[in-house]
Amino acid sequence: MSAQVLSHSLSNNQLKFRAMIPNLPLLRLVSLACILCLSMLAVASEQRSYQAHNLSNNRLTIKLSDGEVSLNPVGPSALAVHYHREGIKQLQSFAIASGRDNIPKAHLRDEKDRLLFRSGSLSAVIHKSPFRIEYLRGEEQILSEESGFFATETLRGFRFALSPREKLLGGGERVLGMDRRGQRLPLYNRAHYGYTTESNQMYFSLPAVLSSNKYILLFDNSATGTLDLGANEEDILQFEAVAGRTAYIVVAGETYPQLLENYVSTTGKQPLPPRWALGNFASRFGYHSEAEVRATVDKFAEEDFPLDALVLDLYWFGPDIKGHMGNLSWDKEAFPKPEKMMADLKERGINTILVTEPFVLSTSERWQEAVANNALAKNLAGEPKRFDFYFGNTGLIDVFSEDGRDWFWNIYDNLLEQGVSGWWGDLGEPEVHPADTVHAIGMADEVHNTFGHAWAQLLYERQTAKYPERRPFIMMRAGFAGSQRYGMIPWTGDVAREWGGLQPQVELALSMGLLGFGYTHSDLGGFAGGEKFDRELYIRWLQYGVFQPVYRPHAQEHIASEPVFHDRRTRNILREYVKLRYRLMPYNYTLAFENSQTGIPLMRPLFFENESDLSLLDYKDAYLWGQDFLVAPVVEADVDEVAVKLPGGTWFDYWSDKQYTGDQAQIKVDLKTIPVLVRAGAIIPTIGDIQTSRDYSSKKLTLDYYAHESAPNSQRYIYEDDGATAQAFEKGHYEKLHFSAGRNKQGLTFVLKREGEGYTGVPESRTVTLKIHNWQQVPAQLRISGESLPIFDSEKDFNRASHGAWYHKRNQQLWVKFDWHKDRLDLILTNP
């Protein structure tokens, strides 16, 4: 079947056509309309031309034949580009952080047929007629508008040209493979219950991509839309939205880590969370009573599992799943003394996290209160908007209105005063959001994708204003570009409790981490479904969890999510992994600190190591945990060997010290192990076993140094503060412990130094055990700051002594024990 266009005309920027359409199906009719619409846009953009320009206060404004465009430096090598056309409503920028102080001065050069506008290493080349902007990093073109900005009565967006081999990563939570080029991505935060190995639309969409050309392109638009990455036209990147801000941001970098740092310098850096956020969580759907909470905590202690947090799902405010959402106050039948319960948990080092949702059911205790306080979004008649969804008939708190924010915050503040330590914001896409819902700043489809963002902003800003010394904990499953600056910790939603649910978790975490969300994590063990307990799946998921940002098993309660309620073999295997998580806390906390300073995620893709190998951009079976660990989760049943790509260099098996080189390793595993490798030259800090992060101390510190001739010089550090004070680093309340190792033919020099003013509870001295791996001989001499250390013949004598050394011949490890006070310490090892 075909349609013949009989005539068309372009008048006042509108394309009119007449077509003969015999029995044309609706879908093809819509496709034809879209093609003709885009034809109109192309014609319109060809007519756009430069008329005049003005540079003022570092902002370039250009008058065009159909409006104007402004280019504004908003960060290191970052430009915000905002097109204005009369009659098009504009919303605020949600993506750009306020208070940025590292914006370079822009430079402009006016040439006959173009303008050159440069900020940092990023330049915009603005062609005057036909009007078009291309972007250079140094002298290299990295991105170019094709027809650029377009707008119709119902659609607005941008078109960019793609280079032939360019790969595009990002777009938020999707299960599509790392490279999303060729995909058409819906931009509408939406729940995907029970997902497994494929999902085009999930809880947390992001209108942004990271390119293999080392730029990030972010569309600063909160509305419902689509990101077409060469799906309809293979060489075109097209952003479309039904409304919203007609703006985008381009960020450039010389390397991928620098690109990411420039991006978070523009959109905001994730604040350092409290140290307890890196500990073990008890969580399920859900704990029904105070008695159940206390019994669960006792079980963790009885089974010798460390614990730092307990999460209460919706039963804290009602006895049933349905009918109570919006109560937002304790069900005193089930939780008769919540303040005392939380105080008792706190005394044991356990923090209470409450779930809250932005929905207030008309059957809830607070419905009339919410209506009276003008806290709810409206319908088109100006009354509170009511609609039905799974939990009942409901209204939606308007987090964009001052009244809505005030009402919601007063509830949170009261709970904080009772002893709550952290928040879990659920259903914040929002899960149901009728298009005819009216918010203070616009309709639902205009602001949908920033609802969770505004909710997190409310919590973060109000809490830090009232409690400036306290670090917020805010876990949410939906947000927008830049939500990380409000401390948002995303999780990957209601994943299926099956192998297919585990398999995409690395992809999801890496994809989100590339755009600022370094704490993206999964419900360990899987959340949805599952007919019976699968021991192997459960163990593999929780083993992986040791090397993901938040350790939180969570699931529907018909199968226990907590390891303490499973069989002895499962408990014994996972107890050691949970304890390992705590032993690694100096390393993990340093990763969190680095993320707060540079945006680099805790889980890092292998292509950060080898940027010339484009195939690594697609790789999602393994990842770097910080700088020095390479982890490959086991994601299939009955596996005894795993093939792992290596990014170059030499790597040690963390469990056995076996060495691997080349571009791939075949690693044998059993149920007790997953592939975990350590980089040659790494210095891994650990502490002894503790039951809660409240007891954290580096007074006794172990340093595992992986010596190898390929890495003759190593420098590492760990970051230390009290684990709780907000902006401790900025206030100078911290220490950095620096370690360096240098090898030569004569032996090894190991240097320890301190930096910083210290913090409450800082150890005045530390007992250090240095374990040198891959060491083939007993040293002839060991000296620390000029004094000789004894070398013992047996491990027993070494353990009894306060200082000295012992050579573990079977493992080829040299252990050295000594005290380190505040001054620099030099350990010199001389070969025989």
N, C-alpha and C positions, 0 to 999 in steps of 0.2 A: 504494500500500500504506500502511496506517496502523496505529497502535498505540493502543489505548484504555487509559488508566490507570484501573484499577478502584478502587483505594483507595490512600491513603498516610497515614502518621502520622509525627509528629516526636517523638522520645523520646531524651533524653540527647544532644541535639545531633546526632542521626542521623536522616535521612529514609528511611523504609522505604516501598516501594511495590510494588504488584502490577499487572502489565500483561498484556494479551493481545496477543501479537506474532506474527501469522500471517506466516510466511515473511519476516520482516524482515531485510534485508541487514545484515551485521556493521557496516558503516560507519554506517548509520542508527541501529543499536542503540547504538553508542558515542556518537553525537551526542545521542541521547535521554538517555543516562546523564549526559552532560556538562551538558545543560540542567537535568535534575533535580538534579544536584549543585550547580549554581549557584543553583538555587531554594532548596536547603537552606541555602546560604551566606547568601543574602539574608535568609531567615527568622531565621537565627542572629544576623546582625548587627543586625537590628531589636531583638533582645532585649538587646543589649549596652548597658550603662549605667554611668555614673560612680558610684563609691562614696566615694572619698576621694582626697586628693592630698597630696604633700609636696615642697617645694622645698629642695634641699640641694646645696651646692657647684655652683651654677649649673645643676643638673639637676632637671627636673620629673618626678616619678614619680606616675602616676595608677593607683590600684587600680580595676579594672573588674569587672563581674559575671562575666567569663570569663577573667580573668587580670590583667595590668597592661601599661601602656605608659609608656615614658620618652621625654622630649624633651630633647635636649641640644645646646646651641650648639656647633658644631664649626668655625666659621669666620665671616668677615664675612657677615652675612645668610644663614647656613646653619644648618639644624637637622637633626640625626639623630634619627629616630623609630624606636624599637625596641619591638615588641610581644613580650610573653612570655606563654606559656601552658604550663602544667605538662605535661611529657611530650614536648615538642618540643625536639629537640636544637638547640643553637645553636653556630655556629662564630664565630670571631673576625671582626672587621671587616678586610677586605682593602683597602677603598677609602680609609679615613680615614688621613691621614698623622699620624705621631707628631711631638711637639715643636712643635706650632703655638703661636705666641705672640701672635696677633692676634684672639683670641676675645673678643667684646664681652660685657659683663655682661648677663644676662637680667633681665627685669622681668615680674612676674606680677600680674594683677588678678583677683580672685575675684568673680564676679557670681552672681546667683541661679541662672541656668540655663546659665552658661558660664564658662570661664576664658579670659583673654587673656594669652598668653605671648609676649613680644617680645624679639628679639635683633637688633640693628642695624635695618635697614629691613624685616625680615621678622617678621611676627606670625603666631602660630598661634591661631586661634579654636577653642576646644575646647567643643563642644556636649555637655551632660551626658546628655541623654536624649531621643531615642536618641543614642548616642554617635557623634560624627563630628568630624573635624578639617578646617577649611578654612584657607587660607593667604592672607595679605594682604601686598602691598608698599605700605607706607604705609597708605592707606585703600582701595586697589584690590584686589579679590579676583583672585588669579592661578591658584589651584588649590584643589580640594576633593576630599576622599575622598567616594566614593559610599557603598558599604557598607564600604569600608576593608579591614581585615585579614580574611583567611579562612584556615582550615586544615582539612584532612581527614586521613585516615590516609595518603593518597598524594599530596596536593597542598597547597601553601600559596602565599599571595600577597596581592595587594592590588587593589582596584578604585577608580579615580578617575573623576570626571566631567570630560568635555571640553566646552569652549565651542564654539559653532557654527562660527566662522571660524578656529579655532585651527590652526596648522600645527605639525608635530612633526618635528624633524630629529634625526639621530643614530642610535643603535642600533649603531654600529660600522661595519665594512666591509660594505657592501651596494651593489649596483648596481640601484637602484630609483627613482632621482630623489631630489632633496634632501629634499623633503617626504615623510616615510614614513607619514603618516596614512592609515589604511585598510589598512595592511599588518599581517600577523601574522608576527612575526620569530622564528625559532628562536634560542635562546640556547645555542649549543653550538659552540665554536670548531672549525671543520672545514675541511679543505683543499678548494679548488675548482680543480682543475687545468685550465688552458686556458680560463678564463672569458673572456667578451667583454662583451656589452652588457646582460646581465641576470644577477643572482645574488641570491638571497634569503638565502643562508647561505655565509659565507666564513671566512677564517682568524681573524678578530679581531672577535668580537661584543662589544657593550657593552650592559649592562642599564640604559641611560640615554637620555634624550631632552632636547633643548633646544627649548623652546616659543616660539612667536611672542609669547606672553604674558610673555616674559623671565623664565622660571624654568628651572632644570635639575632634573629628577627622576631620581635614581639609586637603583637597587635594590641594596643592599649584600649581594648573595647570589651565591655562587660556583657554584651548582649548575646542572645542566641545566634549562632552562626555556623559556618563551615570553614574548614581549612583544607583546601584542595592542593595536594602536594604532587602535582603532575599526574593526576588521575584522569581528568577529562582532556587535558592537553599536556603531553609529557614534558614539555619544556617550560611550563608555566606554573608558578606558585600563585594561587588565588585565595584571598581571604574575603569571605562574604559575611555580612551580619544584617539582621533585620532592623537594627537601630544602633545607638551608641556612638562613642567618640570616634571620629575619623582621624585616627592617629596611629603611628607605629614608632618603634624604637629600634635602632640598629646599633649593635655593640660589636666591636672588633677586638681581636687579641692575637698576639704572636704565637701563643701556644694554647692548648685547650684549658689548662688550669688558669692561665692569665685571662683568657676569655671569660671564664666563669667568674673570676674575681672582679673583672670589670662589670659584669652583669649584676652581681649582688651589690657592688658599690653604687649601682643605679637603682635597683629595686629594693635594696635593704638587706642587711646581714642578719642571719639567725642569731638571736642572743643565746649565750651559753645556758643550757638548762641546769637545774639542780643535779648534783652528782647522783642522787638516788634514782634519777630517771634512767640511768645506765644499769640499774640492778634488776633483780627478778621480780616479776609481777604475778600476783594471784588474781585470776580474772576468769569469769564465765558468764553465761547468760542463764541465770544469774544467781546471786546469793539472796535467799528469801528472808533471812532473819539475822538478828544480832547473834543468836546462838550458833547459826551456821557459819557466820564470819569467824567467831571465836574458835570454833572447832577446826576450821580450815587453817587458821594461823597456827594453832597448836599442832596440827598434823605436819606442817612444814618444819616446825621446830623438832618434833619427834623423829622425823625422817632425816634430819640434818641437812635440810635444804635452805640456803640463804634466801632471804626475802626482804624486799624494800617497799613494796606497794601492794595495796589491795583495791581492786576496782569494783564498784557497786553499779550494777546495771539497773534497769528500770523498777525493780522490786523495792528499791529504797523508798519510793513515794507511792507505792500501791501494791496490793496483793496479787493482781492479775496483770496480764500483758495488755489487755484492752481496757479503756474507760478511765484511766487515771493520768494520762500524760498531760502535763501542765500543772499538776499539783505542786511540784517543785518544793515539797516539804516532806519531812519524814513521816512514814507510816508508823505511828507510835505503837500499833499493835505488834508489829514485827520488830521494830527498832525502838524499844521503850526509852532507852537512855543513850542517844547517839553521841552526845558530847563526851560522855564518859567512855563509850566504846572507842571513839577516835583518839581520846587522850591515852587510853590504855594501849592502843596499837602504837601510838607515837612513842610511848615509853619503851616499846620493844623495837623501835627503829622502823616502824612500818607506817607508810603514808597512805591516807585515804583519798581515792579519786572517785568522783561521782559523775555518772552520766547525766547529761541534760539535753533536751531537745528544744527546738524553737517553736513547737506546736503547743497550743493551749486548747484542750478539748472543751467543748461546750458543756460536758458533764463533769469537768474537773472542778476542784474547790476554788480555783482562782479565775474562773471565766469572768464572772461579774467584775472582779477587781481589775482584770486586764482591760475589759471594756471601759470601765469608769476612768482608768488612767490613760486612755487613748493609746494603748500599747500595740494594738493589732493593725495589720494591713487592712485596707478598705476594699469594698466592692465599688462598682461604678456609680452607685447611689450615695457613696460616702459613708456607708455603714460598715461595721466589721465584717470582713469577708469570711464566710463559712463554707466549708466543703467537706466531703467525706473521704477518708482514706482508711488504711488497714486498722488503725488504732481507734477510730471513731470519728464523730463529727467534730471539726476543729477550726480554729483560726490560726494565723501565723503571726508571730511577733515581728513587728517592723523594725529591724535592726538599723534601718536607714533613717529613722525618725528620732528626734531627741526624746520624745515621750516614751517611745518603745525602748530605747537604750537605758533611760533612767529607771524605768520599771524593772527591766530585766536585771540591771546591775544591782539594784537594792536587794534582790533575792540572792544573788551570788555573794554580795558582801556579808549578808547575814550568815550564810553558810561558811564563809571563810572565818568569821568570828567564832563559829562553833568548832572549828578545827579541821575543815577540809583543806587538803594540800594541793589538789590538782583537779583539772576538768577534762571530761571526755564529752566533746560536742558531737552528737550523733544526728543523722538524718539532715545534715546541713547543706544538701545540694541546692535548695531543699528537695526532699524526696518527692513531695507533691507540691506543685507550684502553678496553680491555674493561671492561664495567660491573662485573664481579666482581673488579676489581683493588682491593686493600686498601692504603690509604696510612696514614701515621702518624696523621692526624687525621680520616680518614673514607674512605668508598668513592669510587670513581672519579667517579660522577655527582654527588657532593657537592662535589667540588673541581676538576672538569675545567677550568672556565673560568679558574681561577687558577693552573694549572700553570706557564704561561709567566711569570706574574707572580712566583711564588715562585722560579723559576729566575733571573730578572733580579735579584730582591732578593738572592739568594745571591751572584751575581757582583759586584753593585755594593757591597754592604756589606762583603764580605770583601776585595775589592780596595782600597776606600778606607780600610779599617782598616789594611791592611799597607802601602799606598803612598798616604799621605794627600795628597801633593803632585800625584798623577797623576790626570788626568781619564779616567775609563773611556769606552770606546766599546763599546756593547752593542746590536747590531742583532738584532731578533727579529720573528717574524711573528705571534705570538699573545701576548695578555696580558689584563689586566683593568683596570677603572677604577682610576686611580692609579698604573699601572705607569710612567708618565712620570717619577715621582720617583726611579726607579732608573735613569734615563738611557736608557730603552728607546727605540730608533729603529726603528719598524715599517716594513716594506715590504708591498706589496699582493699578494704571492704570485706564483704561477706563471701569469702572464697570457699569453694567446695572442699570438703574434707576428703580428698582423694589425691592420688598422685598427679592428676591433671591440674589440681589446684596449686600444688607445690611447684610444678615446673615453670610457671611464668614469673615467679616472685623475684628472681634476680633481675629480669628484664624490667619489671615495674619499678623496682627500687633504683636501678641505674638510670632509667629514663627520667624519673623525677629528680634525681640528684643532679643531673646535668642542667637543670633549670632552677636550682636553689633549694630544693627540698631534700636535704641530706639526711633527714630522720625518717624517711618513708620506710615502713616495715609492714609485716604481715601478722595476722592472727596465727601464731605458731600452732601447728597441728591441724590447721584448717577449721573453719567455722561451721559451714552449712552441711547438713545431712550426715551421711555415714550410717550404715546399718549396724555395724559392729566395730569394735576396737581393732584397728590395724596397727599392731605394735611396731612393725618395721617403718611404716609411713610416719608414725608419730615420732619415733626416735630420730629418723632422718631430718624431719622438719625442725625439731628442737636442737639437734646438733648444728644445723645451719644457723639457727637463731643466735648462737653464741657470737657469731660474726655478722650480725645485722644490728641496726642502731638501737632498737628497743626490744627487750626480751620479755614478751607478753604472750604466753599461751592463752587462747580464748576460743570458746566454742559453745555451741548449744549443749545443754547440760545432760542430755541422755547418754553422752559419753564424756567422762570427766576430762576437762582441759588441763588440770593440774597433774604434774607427774607423780606427786605424792600419793595419789589415789589409784595408781596402777600397780601391776605385779612387780615382784622383787627384782627380776632381771631388768625391767624397764627402769625402775627406780635407781638401781645400782649404776647403770650406764649413764643415765642423765644427771645423777647427782654430781658426778665428776665434771660434766660439761657445765653445769650451773656454777660449780665452784671455780672452774677455769675462767668463766666470765668475770667473776669477782677478782681472781688473781691478776687478770689482765687490766684491772681498772686504771692503773697509772697510764697504760698505753691507750686505752679507750677514751679516757677523760682528756688526754692530749689531742686525740682526734676531734673530740667535741670542741676543744679550744681552737684548733686550727680552722674548723668549720666556721666558728664565730668570727674569725679574723679575715678569712679569705673566701669563704663559701665553698671550699673544696669538700666534697661529700665524704662521709665515713666509708661508704662503699664506692669504689672507683673503678671505672672500666679499664680494661687492659690497654686500650688505645692511648690512654694518658702516658703510658710507658714508651710506646713506639708509634709516634704520630705519622711516620711514613708508610706504615702498613695499613692500608685502607680496609683490608679484610677484617681487622680487629674491631672496626666500628660496628660490625654485625655480630660480634661474639658476645654471647650472654650465658655461657655455661660456667664461667668462672669470673672472678673479679678480685680486685685488690682491696683488702681490709686495711685502710691506711696505707702507709708507704711500704710496709715490710712483710705483710702476709698476703698470700695468694690462696684463695679459697674456692673450691669447686663442690657445691652441694651434691649429694647423691639424690637424684630425683626419680629413680626407677626402682622397682622391686628386684630382689635377688641379684644385686650387682656385687661382683667381687673385684672389678677392675674399672678404673675410670680414665679416659683419655682427656688430658688437660693441655690446652695451648699455653705456651710460655711466651712472654714478651721479650725474651733475650736474657742473657746473664746466667748465673748459677743460683740454684734454689735448693734448700734443705727440707726434707720431710720433717715436719714439726714433731712427729711421734717417734721417728727412728733415726734421724740425722742422715738418711740416705740422700745422695746428691743427684740433681737433675740439671742437665744443660740442653741446649738446642731449642727448637721451636715447639716441641710437644713432649709430654711425659705420660707414660702408662703407669698409673699408681694403683697398687693393690689396696683393697679395703676389706674390712669385715664389719660386723654390726657395731663395733665399738669405735670405728674411725671413719672419717671422711677426709678427702684430700685437703690438707692444710700445709702449705709450703711457706718457708721463711727465706727472705732474700739474703744472699751472701753479703756479709758486712753489716747485717742488722744488729742492733742492740735492743733487745726486748726487755722492758722492765716489768716485773711482777712483784706482788706482795704475798704474804701468807694468807691462809684461809680466814675469812670473817663471816659473820652471820647476817650482817647488814652494812650498807655503806656508811651508816652513822659511825661505825667503828673503824673506818678507813684510816690508815696511817702508813706513811712510807718510812717509818723509823727503822724497819727491817726491810731492806730492798734487795731483790735479786735481779741481776743483769745478765741475760744470756747473750753472749757475743758470738756471732757465727763467722768465725775467721775463715778467710779464703784468699788465695793469692790474687784472684781477679778483683778483689776489693781491698787494696792495701790501706786505704784511708776511709774512716767512717766518722760521721758526726751525727749525733742524735740528741734529743732533749725530751724531758717530760715537763708538763705544766702542772703546777700544784697551787691550790688555794683552799679555802675552807669548805668548798663544795656547795655553798648556800648563798653567799652575799652577791647581790646583783652588781654587775660591772666591777667585779673585784680586780680584774686586770687594769682597767682604766683608772681605778683608784690607787693602784700600786700595791694592793694587798695580795701578793702572789710570790711564788718562787718558780724560776725555771732551773732545772737541773740539767746541765750540759755534760755530755759524754763524748769523748773522741778517742779513736783508736788508730794508731799508725804502725804499720809493719814494715820491717826491712830485714836484711840478711842477719843482722845482729840479734833481732828479737822483736819485741812489741812494747810500745809505750801507750798506756791508757791514762787519760786525763779526765778528772771530774772537777766541775766548777759550778758555782751557784750564781744566780742573778735574781734581783728583786728584793723588795723590802721585807718580805715574809708576810705571814697571816696568822690569825689566831689559831693556836695549836700546832704551829710549824715545829718540827723536830729540831732541837739544837744540834743534834748529831744523829748520824744514821749508821747502822751496821749493814754493810754491803757484802753480798756474796756474788762475786763475778764468776760466771761459768763460761769458759772459753771452749766453744765447740770446734771440732775438726783440728785438734792440736795433737801432734804426733810424738811429743817427747817431754820428759821432765826438764824444766828449765835448770840452767846452771845456777842462776841466782834470781831472786825477786827482791826488789827494793821499793819502798813507799816513802816518798819525800826524803830519800837519803838513808832510810833505815831498812835493814834486811828483814825479810819475813821468813819464818821457818817453813820448811817443806816436809810434810808428814808422809809416812809410808802407808798409813791405813786411814780409811774413812772414819773409823771410830776415834782415832786420835785427833783427826781434823775436826770432827763434830764437838769434841770436848774443849778444844782450844778457843780462845776469844779471837785469835787472828792466826793466819798462816795459809798454807796451800796444800793441795793434795791432787795427785794425777790419777784420774779414773782411766786406767789403761784400756779396759774392755770397750768403753764408750768413746775413747779418745777425747776426753774432756779434762781441762785443767780448772780446778775450783780454787778460788782465792777469796779469803774472808778478811775483812778489815773494818775499822771504824773511820768514818768520814765526818769531820767537823765542818765548820763554815768555810775554812780556807780551801784554796785550790789544792788538789791532791794529784800527784804524779806517781803512777805505778809503772815501773820499768822491769821488764822481763828480758833476761839475757839468755840466748840459746847456748847449749853446750859447745 
